[in-house]
Amino acid sequence: MDEETISRKIRWAWLAGIIDGEGSLEATWCTRKNISKKTGECLITKGFYCRIRIDNTDPRMIEKASIIYKENNIGFYYCTYKDNRPNRRWAISITVQGKGNCKKVLLGILPYIYNKRDQVNKFLELIEYRSSLGYKDGFKKIKGSRWTGWNVDPDWKPLDQDEALIKLVQDLLYLKHNPPSPSETIREANKVLILC
């Protein structure tokens, strides 16, 4: 194995550790307004998006994550914020959004992730299922037609009514908010913690 391959694996392993501890995997619904250029009609639908976010008060960590994303052609954006509670510092987040970008990150960190492995696998399953639905929010271009706006597919079913997609999102949320309980462990000094 050459040095560049080893170096790339080390960077993915580092990112996996950061996402394990400081990151969040988010899949959520959003409202989208689609206006037809042809007719001017407005159709409001429920959309779906996924994103991976890392928040920290140390910009050096975010800088390193941005370098890894950039060298792997993964799109991202930043946000700074400050919690209003007393004694809070400014924080910065780096966010990867969209199925393709999230999938690249998840596949890169998968061999190295530990705590959030179940979430990552469920997230990949969710991305694959959503990608299998094909087109955005039930709209598609009719082949052979000039692109003049969105055309509603006659077989269109809103994403927020797709039972399989709803279940995948619920499963991901369950995994995210129900980690093993510290009270259900066997703890002895100088011995490895045992999860029950």
Phi, psi and chi 1 to 4 in degrees:
 res  aa     phi    psi   chi1   chi2   chi3   chi4
   1 MET       -  130.4 -158.3  178.2  -53.4      -
   2 ASP   -78.9  168.1   63.4   46.5      -      -
   3 GLU   -62.2  -38.7 -108.5 -177.6   67.1      -
   4 GLU   -64.6  -40.5  176.6   56.5   32.6      -
   5 THR   -63.7  -43.4  -56.7      -      -      -
   6 ILE   -63.4  -44.7  -68.3  168.5      -      -
   7 SER   -61.7  -42.2 -178.3      -      -      -
   8 ARG   -62.7  -42.6 -178.3  174.6  -70.7  122.2
   9 LYS   -63.8  -38.5  -73.2 -177.5  175.6 -165.8
  10 ILE   -63.8  -41.5  -70.7  169.8      -      -
  11 ARG   -64.9  -41.9  -71.2 -170.0  -63.3  -88.5
  12 TRP   -64.7  -39.3  -79.8  118.2      -      -
  13 ALA   -64.2  -41.6      -      -      -      -
  14 TRP   -60.5  -47.6  177.5   86.6      -      -
  15 LEU   -61.6  -38.7 -174.3   63.9      -      -
  16 ALA   -60.0  -43.1      -      -      -      -
  17 GLY   -63.9  -39.6      -      -      -      -
  18 ILE   -66.8  -45.2  -64.5  -57.5      -      -
  19 ILE   -65.9  -37.8  -70.2  173.5      -      -
  20 ASP   -57.2  -41.4 -120.6  -10.2      -      -
  21 GLY   -96.7  -40.0      -      -      -      -
  22 GLU  -114.2   -4.7  -56.8  -71.4  -26.6      -
  23 GLY   -99.8  167.5      -      -      -      -
  24 SER  -139.3  141.8   64.6      -      -      -
  25 LEU  -105.0  120.6  -51.5  176.6      -      -
  26 GLU  -124.1  132.2  -57.3  169.0    2.6      -
  27 ALA  -130.4  122.5      -      -      -      -
  28 THR  -150.0  166.2 -169.0      -      -      -
  29 TRP   -92.8  149.9  -57.1  102.3      -      -
  30 CYS  -142.3  156.3   60.3      -      -      -
  31 THR   -92.9  132.7  -57.5      -      -      -
  32 ARG  -121.2  140.1  -69.4 -166.8  174.4  136.7
  33 LYS  -108.7  119.5 -173.4 -168.2  -61.4 -171.6
  34 ASN  -111.9  119.9  -60.5  -73.6      -      -
  35 ILE  -110.6  124.9  -60.4  173.5      -      -
  36 SER   -72.1  127.5  170.1      -      -      -
  37 LYS   -68.5  -28.7  -67.4  176.4 -174.5  172.0
  38 LYS   -74.5  -48.8 -169.0  176.1 -173.6  179.5
  39 THR  -109.9  -16.3   64.5      -      -      -
  40 GLY    79.9    0.5      -      -      -      -
  41 GLU   -68.5  149.2  -70.2 -179.7   80.3      -
  42 CYS  -114.4  129.0  178.2      -      -      -
  43 LEU  -122.4  120.1 -176.8   61.2      -      -
  44 ILE   -97.4  126.4  -64.3  175.8      -      -
  45 THR  -131.3  164.2   60.8      -      -      -
  46 LYS   -90.7  124.4  -77.5  -77.5 -165.4 -176.9
  47 GLY  -101.8  178.9      -      -      -      -
  48 PHE  -140.6  135.5  172.4   80.8      -      -
  49 TYR  -140.9  157.3   70.7   86.8      -      -
  50 CYS  -127.8  149.2   48.6      -      -      -
  51 ARG  -154.9  158.8   64.7 -176.4  178.5 -165.5
  52 ILE  -122.4  126.4  -60.2  167.5      -      -
  53 ARG  -128.5  138.4 -166.3  173.6   81.2 -152.7
  54 ILE  -120.1  127.1  -57.4  168.4      -      -
  55 ASP  -116.7  140.2  -62.7   87.1      -      -
  56 ASN  -163.6  158.2 -154.8  -86.3      -      -
  57 THR   -89.3   -8.0   57.0      -      -      -
  58 ASP  -102.7  106.9 -172.0  -18.3      -      -
  59 PRO   -63.6  -18.5    5.1   -6.4      -      -
  60 ARG   -64.2  -36.5  -67.1  171.8  -62.2 -175.4
  61 MET   -65.4  -43.3  177.5 -171.5  -66.6      -
  62 ILE   -66.7  -37.1  -56.6  -56.6      -      -
  63 GLU   -60.3  -46.4  176.7 -167.3   31.7      -
  64 LYS   -62.8  -42.4  176.1  120.2 -179.9 -178.7
  65 ALA   -60.8  -40.7      -      -      -      -
  66 SER   -64.5  -34.9   72.1      -      -      -
  67 ILE   -64.3  -44.0  -68.9  167.6      -      -
  68 ILE   -63.6  -44.2  -64.7  168.0      -      -
  69 TYR   -62.0  -45.6  -68.0  154.9      -      -
  70 LYS   -63.0  -44.1 -168.7   72.6  176.6  164.6
  71 GLU   -70.6  -13.7   69.9 -172.7   15.1      -
  72 ASN  -108.9   14.9  -71.9  -75.1      -      -
  73 ASN    54.6   45.2  -62.8  -44.9      -      -
  74 ILE  -107.0  125.2  -64.7  166.9      -      -
  75 GLY   -73.0  145.0      -      -      -      -
  76 PHE  -156.9  165.7   57.5   91.1      -      -
  77 TYR  -145.4  165.6   60.8   91.2      -      -
  78 TYR  -113.8  159.8  -54.5  101.1      -      -
  79 CYS  -150.4  136.6  179.9      -      -      -
  80 THR  -112.2  148.8   56.6      -      -      -
  81 TYR  -159.3  163.3   60.6   92.0      -      -
  82 LYS  -136.3  126.9 -174.9  176.0 -178.3 -174.7
  83 ASP   -67.2  141.1 -166.1  -36.1      -      -
  84 ASN   -78.5   -8.9  -70.4  -30.1      -      -
  85 ARG   -67.7  153.3  -67.3  177.9  -75.1 -180.0
  86 PRO   -60.5  150.9  -11.5   17.5      -      -
  87 ASN    62.6   23.3  -58.4  -36.6      -      -
  88 ARG   -94.6  147.7  -64.0  -65.7  174.6  158.7
  89 ARG  -105.3  165.8  -61.9 -173.2  -31.8 -174.1
  90 TRP   -65.2  144.4  -81.4   93.5      -      -
  91 ALA  -126.8  160.9      -      -      -      -
  92 ILE  -130.4  142.2 -175.2  167.9      -      -
  93 SER  -122.5  151.3   68.6      -      -      -
  94 ILE  -122.0  129.3 -175.2  168.2      -      -
  95 THR  -125.1  132.8  -56.2      -      -      -
  96 VAL  -106.4  127.7  170.6      -      -      -
  97 GLN  -130.9  147.2 -170.9  163.8  -47.6      -
  98 GLY   106.2  149.6      -      -      -      -
  99 LYS   -59.7  -46.6  -62.2 -177.4  -60.3  -69.9
 100 GLY   -65.2  -47.1      -      -      -      -
 101 ASN   -64.2  -45.0  -73.8  -36.4      -      -
 102 CYS   -62.5  -39.7  -73.2      -      -      -
 103 LYS   -62.7  -41.5 -174.6  174.9  178.7  178.5
 104 LYS   -58.7  -45.4  -77.0 -177.2 -165.7  177.2
 105 VAL   -64.2  -48.3  172.2      -      -      -
 106 LEU   -62.2  -41.2  -63.8  173.1      -      -
 107 LEU   -68.2  -33.1  -69.2  174.7      -      -
 108 GLY   -67.7  -38.6      -      -      -      -
 109 ILE   -92.2  -14.2   66.0  171.9      -      -
 110 LEU   -50.8  -44.4 -174.1   59.6      -      -
 111 PRO   -66.5  -16.4  -16.7   27.0      -      -
 112 TYR  -114.1  -13.3  -46.1  104.4      -      -
 113 ILE   -72.8  147.5 -160.3   91.8      -      -
 114 TYR  -124.5  -68.2 -177.7   75.3      -      -
 115 ASN   -62.6  -37.7  -66.5  -25.5      -      -
 116 LYS  -103.0   21.7  -66.6 -180.0  179.4  165.7
 117 ARG   -58.3  -44.1 -178.9  174.1  -69.1  -82.5
 118 ASP   -62.6  -39.9  -69.0  -17.6      -      -
 119 GLN   -63.9  -43.2  -74.7 -177.6   49.7      -
 120 VAL   -62.0  -46.1  167.0      -      -      -
 121 ASN   -62.1  -42.3  -74.4  -36.4      -      -
 122 LYS   -66.7  -38.7 -174.8   58.2   70.2  175.2
 123 PHE   -63.3  -43.0 -150.1   91.6      -      -
 124 LEU   -63.1  -40.3  -76.1  167.0      -      -
 125 GLU   -62.3  -42.5 -175.8 -178.2  -17.1      -
 126 LEU   -63.8  -44.2 -167.1  146.8      -      -
 127 ILE   -62.3  -44.1  -70.9  169.9      -      -
 128 GLU   -61.3  -44.1  -74.8  -57.0  -46.3      -
 129 TYR   -64.3  -46.7  179.3   75.5      -      -
 130 ARG   -61.5  -39.5  175.2   58.6 -173.7   93.9
 131 SER   -65.1  -32.9  -64.8      -      -      -
 132 SER   -67.8  -19.6   75.2      -      -      -
 133 LEU   -73.2  -17.3  -62.2  177.9      -      -
 134 GLY    92.3  -81.8      -      -      -      -
 135 TYR  -109.3  164.4   42.9   87.4      -      -
 136 LYS   -71.8  121.5  177.0 -175.8  168.6 -167.1
 137 ASP    52.7   24.6  -67.0  -20.1      -      -
 138 GLY    84.6   11.3      -      -      -      -
 139 PHE  -111.4  149.8  -61.2   96.4      -      -
 140 LYS  -156.0  161.3   64.3 -180.0  178.9 -178.7
 141 LYS   -80.3  134.4 -177.7 -178.6  175.0 -161.7
 142 ILE   -79.4  126.1  -64.9  174.3      -      -
 143 LYS   -58.4  139.4  -76.8 -170.1  176.0 -175.7
 144 GLY    84.4  -12.2      -      -      -      -
 145 SER   -91.2  156.1   69.2      -      -      -
 146 ARG   -74.3  140.6 -168.5  167.6  159.4  -98.5
 147 TRP   -72.7  107.1 -179.1 -110.6      -      -
 148 THR  -124.4    3.1   55.6      -      -      -
 149 GLY   148.1 -170.8      -      -      -      -
 150 TRP   -83.8  139.0  -63.3  102.8      -      -
 151 ASN  -115.8  129.0  -62.1  -66.6      -      -
 152 VAL   -77.5  127.5  179.0      -      -      -
 153 ASP   -72.3  132.4 -177.1  -15.1      -      -
 154 PRO   -62.9  -24.5   11.6  -18.2      -      -
 155 ASP   -94.1   14.2  -62.6  -34.2      -      -
 156 TRP   -62.7  135.3  176.8   65.9      -      -
 157 LYS  -131.1  126.6  177.5  166.7  124.4 -179.9
 158 PRO   -56.3  142.4  -21.0   30.7      -      -
 159 LEU   -59.2  -35.8  -70.6  177.5      -      -
 160 ASP   -75.3    2.2   61.0  -23.3      -      -
 161 GLN  -113.0    3.3  -66.7  177.1   17.4      -
 162 ASP   -81.7  107.7 -173.2  -56.3      -      -
 163 GLU   -60.8  -38.5  -68.7  173.1   12.9      -
 164 ALA   -66.2  -41.4      -      -      -      -
 165 LEU   -66.9  -42.6 -173.6   59.0      -      -
 166 ILE   -58.9  -44.3  -68.7  168.1      -      -
 167 LYS   -64.0  -42.3  174.9  146.3 -179.2   23.8
 168 LEU   -61.7  -42.4  -75.1  167.0      -      -
 169 VAL   -64.2  -43.8  171.5      -      -      -
 170 GLN   -62.6  -41.7  -71.7  170.2  -18.2      -
 171 ASP   -61.6  -42.3  -70.2  -10.3      -      -
 172 LEU   -63.5  -44.1 -179.1   63.7      -      -
 173 LEU   -62.7  -38.7  -73.1  172.1      -      -
 174 TYR   -62.3  -47.4  177.8   80.4      -      -
 175 LEU   -61.3  -39.2  -71.1  169.8      -      -
 176 LYS   -67.0  -39.4 -178.0  175.6 -178.1  176.3
 177 HIS  -102.8    8.1  -63.1  -67.2      -      -
 178 ASN  -134.0   61.4  -68.2  -67.3      -      -
 179 PRO   -70.8  168.3   27.3  -32.9      -      -
 180 PRO   -57.4  143.6  -20.3   29.1      -      -
 181 SER   -82.2  133.0  171.6      -      -      -
 182 PRO   -59.5  -26.2  -24.6   33.7      -      -
 183 SER   -71.8  -17.0   65.6      -      -      -
 184 GLU  -101.4   48.5  -62.5  172.2    0.3      -
 185 THR  -131.8  160.6   58.0      -      -      -
 186 ILE  -104.8  118.9  -61.8  172.3      -      -
 187 ARG  -122.1  120.4  -55.3  164.7  -61.2  -76.6
 188 GLU  -135.7  138.7  -72.1 -174.1   48.1      -
 189 ALA   -56.1  137.9      -      -      -      -
 190 ASN    64.0   17.9  -58.3  -41.5      -      -
 191 LYS  -125.4  153.5  -69.1 -168.4  177.8  179.9
 192 VAL   -64.9  135.3  172.8      -      -      -
 193 LEU   -63.6  135.9 -177.9   71.8      -      -
 194 ILE  -112.5  122.2  -60.6  172.1      -      -
 195 LEU   -83.2  130.4  -58.3  174.6      -      -
 196 CYS   -89.1      -  -60.8      -      -      -
